[in-house]
Amino acid sequence: MLLIERIAEERIRKAIDRGEFDDLPLKGEPLRFDDEPDMPSSLRASYKILKNAGVLPEELQLQKEIRSLETDWTRVTTGKRNK
């Protein structure tokens, strides 16, 4: 294990002992990865953590914007409104 990994693990362990993670939202709940099925499994956990923190990686933010623009385009071209 690298020195930086040991330091990180030690700090995490100390934070757990102090109870700093006890009041986190969704504590004890399994992570759900079904919202990005095309994402490689090696990236899902880190992206989920970022998403829970309110931070989206650039490519996911762009996908979100594309979906929004597609919805707007459909409304404009068909005259239908989503409710």
LINTAMO-V963528 format. One record per pair of residues at least 12 apart in sequence whose ideal C-beta (glycine too) atoms are under 6 Angstrom apart, sorted by sequence separation. I is the first residue (numbers start at 1). J is the second residue. D is the distance in Angstrom with one decimal. If there is no record, write none. Layout:
BEGIN
i=(I & I)
j=(J & J)
d=(D & D)
END
This chain:
BEGIN
i=(31)
j=(48)
d=(5.3)
END
